[in-house]
Amino acid sequence: MKRFLGPEAIAGVAAGLEVPFTVMGGISGANIGQVLAEGARRVAVVTAVTTAVDMAGTVAFLREKIRQAGSMGG
């Protein structure tokens, strides 16, 4: 059985790293807020964009969430 880490694991992993890192896998509009709140600043989002009915709208939404997280000092 595969075991996946959820967004709550980001803060713990980030604490042990001194280099920039990218978070990927399962990121969507529904959980991007939590992913960013846990400390991710670089995200790779594929499926949420490529399967979206409105790709441009989805990208704009995700970019705005990321921008907002960056302006909050994260």
PyMOL commands that place a pseudoatom at each C-alpha (Angstrom):
pseudoatom trace, name=CA, resn=MET, resi=1, chain=A, elem=C, hetatm=0, pos=[0.000, 0.000, 0.000]
pseudoatom trace, name=CA, resn=LYS, resi=2, chain=A, elem=C, hetatm=0, pos=[1.328, 3.437, -0.932]
pseudoatom trace, name=CA, resn=ARG, resi=3, chain=A, elem=C, hetatm=0, pos=[1.377, 6.037, 1.774]
pseudoatom trace, name=CA, resn=PHE, resi=4, chain=A, elem=C, hetatm=0, pos=[1.155, 9.681, 0.790]
pseudoatom trace, name=CA, resn=LEU, resi=5, chain=A, elem=C, hetatm=0, pos=[2.004, 12.698, 2.884]
pseudoatom trace, name=CA, resn=GLY, resi=6, chain=A, elem=C, hetatm=0, pos=[-0.686, 15.334, 3.157]
pseudoatom trace, name=CA, resn=PRO, resi=7, chain=A, elem=C, hetatm=0, pos=[-0.384, 19.110, 3.380]
pseudoatom trace, name=CA, resn=GLU, resi=8, chain=A, elem=C, hetatm=0, pos=[0.109, 18.878, 7.130]
pseudoatom trace, name=CA, resn=ALA, resi=9, chain=A, elem=C, hetatm=0, pos=[3.545, 17.278, 6.527]
pseudoatom trace, name=CA, resn=ILE, resi=10, chain=A, elem=C, hetatm=0, pos=[4.919, 20.328, 4.689]
pseudoatom trace, name=CA, resn=ALA, resi=11, chain=A, elem=C, hetatm=0, pos=[5.863, 22.356, 7.777]
pseudoatom trace, name=CA, resn=GLY, resi=12, chain=A, elem=C, hetatm=0, pos=[7.778, 19.444, 9.285]
pseudoatom trace, name=CA, resn=VAL, resi=13, chain=A, elem=C, hetatm=0, pos=[9.679, 18.711, 6.099]
pseudoatom trace, name=CA, resn=ALA, resi=14, chain=A, elem=C, hetatm=0, pos=[10.413, 22.395, 5.476]
pseudoatom trace, name=CA, resn=ALA, resi=15, chain=A, elem=C, hetatm=0, pos=[11.911, 22.774, 8.945]
pseudoatom trace, name=CA, resn=GLY, resi=16, chain=A, elem=C, hetatm=0, pos=[14.648, 20.320, 8.033]
pseudoatom trace, name=CA, resn=LEU, resi=17, chain=A, elem=C, hetatm=0, pos=[15.553, 21.899, 4.687]
pseudoatom trace, name=CA, resn=GLU, resi=18, chain=A, elem=C, hetatm=0, pos=[17.838, 24.814, 3.969]
pseudoatom trace, name=CA, resn=VAL, resi=19, chain=A, elem=C, hetatm=0, pos=[17.152, 24.864, 0.229]
pseudoatom trace, name=CA, resn=PRO, resi=20, chain=A, elem=C, hetatm=0, pos=[14.076, 25.833, -1.765]
pseudoatom trace, name=CA, resn=PHE, resi=21, chain=A, elem=C, hetatm=0, pos=[11.739, 22.909, -2.436]
pseudoatom trace, name=CA, resn=THR, resi=22, chain=A, elem=C, hetatm=0, pos=[8.704, 22.251, -4.601]
pseudoatom trace, name=CA, resn=VAL, resi=23, chain=A, elem=C, hetatm=0, pos=[5.519, 20.603, -3.379]
pseudoatom trace, name=CA, resn=MET, resi=24, chain=A, elem=C, hetatm=0, pos=[3.586, 18.522, -5.877]
pseudoatom trace, name=CA, resn=GLY, resi=25, chain=A, elem=C, hetatm=0, pos=[0.900, 15.904, -6.093]
pseudoatom trace, name=CA, resn=GLY, resi=26, chain=A, elem=C, hetatm=0, pos=[-2.787, 16.331, -5.421]
pseudoatom trace, name=CA, resn=ILE, resi=27, chain=A, elem=C, hetatm=0, pos=[-2.722, 20.116, -5.233]
pseudoatom trace, name=CA, resn=SER, resi=28, chain=A, elem=C, hetatm=0, pos=[-5.976, 21.743, -6.332]
pseudoatom trace, name=CA, resn=GLY, resi=29, chain=A, elem=C, hetatm=0, pos=[-8.079, 24.808, -5.793]
pseudoatom trace, name=CA, resn=ALA, resi=30, chain=A, elem=C, hetatm=0, pos=[-9.709, 23.001, -2.883]
pseudoatom trace, name=CA, resn=ASN, resi=31, chain=A, elem=C, hetatm=0, pos=[-6.492, 22.547, -0.898]
pseudoatom trace, name=CA, resn=ILE, resi=32, chain=A, elem=C, hetatm=0, pos=[-4.063, 25.188, -2.206]
pseudoatom trace, name=CA, resn=GLY, resi=33, chain=A, elem=C, hetatm=0, pos=[-4.818, 27.385, 0.814]
pseudoatom trace, name=CA, resn=GLN, resi=34, chain=A, elem=C, hetatm=0, pos=[-3.828, 24.671, 3.254]
pseudoatom trace, name=CA, resn=VAL, resi=35, chain=A, elem=C, hetatm=0, pos=[-0.741, 23.747, 1.221]
pseudoatom trace, name=CA, resn=LEU, resi=36, chain=A, elem=C, hetatm=0, pos=[0.431, 27.369, 1.306]
pseudoatom trace, name=CA, resn=ALA, resi=37, chain=A, elem=C, hetatm=0, pos=[-0.532, 27.840, 4.965]
pseudoatom trace, name=CA, resn=GLU, resi=38, chain=A, elem=C, hetatm=0, pos=[1.696, 24.895, 5.853]
pseudoatom trace, name=CA, resn=GLY, resi=39, chain=A, elem=C, hetatm=0, pos=[4.691, 26.654, 4.286]
pseudoatom trace, name=CA, resn=ALA, resi=40, chain=A, elem=C, hetatm=0, pos=[4.872, 25.681, 0.610]
pseudoatom trace, name=CA, resn=ARG, resi=41, chain=A, elem=C, hetatm=0, pos=[6.034, 28.538, -1.609]
pseudoatom trace, name=CA, resn=ARG, resi=42, chain=A, elem=C, hetatm=0, pos=[6.742, 26.588, -4.785]
pseudoatom trace, name=CA, resn=VAL, resi=43, chain=A, elem=C, hetatm=0, pos=[4.015, 24.283, -6.030]
pseudoatom trace, name=CA, resn=ALA, resi=44, chain=A, elem=C, hetatm=0, pos=[3.663, 22.138, -9.124]
pseudoatom trace, name=CA, resn=VAL, resi=45, chain=A, elem=C, hetatm=0, pos=[0.053, 21.810, -10.187]
pseudoatom trace, name=CA, resn=VAL, resi=46, chain=A, elem=C, hetatm=0, pos=[-0.728, 19.633, -13.204]
pseudoatom trace, name=CA, resn=THR, resi=47, chain=A, elem=C, hetatm=0, pos=[-3.943, 17.618, -12.956]
pseudoatom trace, name=CA, resn=ALA, resi=48, chain=A, elem=C, hetatm=0, pos=[-6.013, 20.434, -11.451]
pseudoatom trace, name=CA, resn=VAL, resi=49, chain=A, elem=C, hetatm=0, pos=[-5.134, 22.583, -14.467]
pseudoatom trace, name=CA, resn=THR, resi=50, chain=A, elem=C, hetatm=0, pos=[-5.170, 20.017, -17.272]
pseudoatom trace, name=CA, resn=THR, resi=51, chain=A, elem=C, hetatm=0, pos=[-8.544, 18.595, -16.244]
pseudoatom trace, name=CA, resn=ALA, resi=52, chain=A, elem=C, hetatm=0, pos=[-10.192, 21.948, -15.536]
pseudoatom trace, name=CA, resn=VAL, resi=53, chain=A, elem=C, hetatm=0, pos=[-13.134, 23.014, -17.665]
pseudoatom trace, name=CA, resn=ASP, resi=54, chain=A, elem=C, hetatm=0, pos=[-11.760, 26.562, -17.431]
pseudoatom trace, name=CA, resn=MET, resi=55, chain=A, elem=C, hetatm=0, pos=[-7.981, 26.157, -17.508]
pseudoatom trace, name=CA, resn=ALA, resi=56, chain=A, elem=C, hetatm=0, pos=[-7.238, 29.880, -17.650]
pseudoatom trace, name=CA, resn=GLY, resi=57, chain=A, elem=C, hetatm=0, pos=[-9.584, 30.584, -14.757]
pseudoatom trace, name=CA, resn=THR, resi=58, chain=A, elem=C, hetatm=0, pos=[-8.067, 27.794, -12.690]
pseudoatom trace, name=CA, resn=VAL, resi=59, chain=A, elem=C, hetatm=0, pos=[-4.541, 29.052, -13.328]
pseudoatom trace, name=CA, resn=ALA, resi=60, chain=A, elem=C, hetatm=0, pos=[-5.574, 32.602, -12.428]
pseudoatom trace, name=CA, resn=PHE, resi=61, chain=A, elem=C, hetatm=0, pos=[-7.193, 31.396, -9.190]
pseudoatom trace, name=CA, resn=LEU, resi=62, chain=A, elem=C, hetatm=0, pos=[-4.145, 29.347, -8.167]
pseudoatom trace, name=CA, resn=ARG, resi=63, chain=A, elem=C, hetatm=0, pos=[-1.710, 32.135, -9.061]
pseudoatom trace, name=CA, resn=GLU, resi=64, chain=A, elem=C, hetatm=0, pos=[-3.673, 34.621, -6.977]
pseudoatom trace, name=CA, resn=LYS, resi=65, chain=A, elem=C, hetatm=0, pos=[-3.655, 32.286, -3.967]
pseudoatom trace, name=CA, resn=ILE, resi=66, chain=A, elem=C, hetatm=0, pos=[0.104, 31.851, -4.326]
pseudoatom trace, name=CA, resn=ARG, resi=67, chain=A, elem=C, hetatm=0, pos=[0.603, 35.606, -4.714]
pseudoatom trace, name=CA, resn=GLN, resi=68, chain=A, elem=C, hetatm=0, pos=[-1.475, 36.278, -1.605]
pseudoatom trace, name=CA, resn=ALA, resi=69, chain=A, elem=C, hetatm=0, pos=[0.542, 33.757, 0.413]
pseudoatom trace, name=CA, resn=GLY, resi=70, chain=A, elem=C, hetatm=0, pos=[3.776, 35.423, -0.690]
pseudoatom trace, name=CA, resn=SER, resi=71, chain=A, elem=C, hetatm=0, pos=[2.548, 38.872, 0.328]
pseudoatom trace, name=CA, resn=MET, resi=72, chain=A, elem=C, hetatm=0, pos=[1.762, 37.576, 3.803]
pseudoatom trace, name=CA, resn=GLY, resi=73, chain=A, elem=C, hetatm=0, pos=[5.440, 37.153, 4.527]
pseudoatom trace, name=CA, resn=GLY, resi=74, chain=A, elem=C, hetatm=0, pos=[5.487, 33.401, 3.921]
for i in range(1, 74): cmd.bond("trace and resi %d" % i, "trace and resi %d" % (i + 1))
show_as sticks, trace
zoom trace
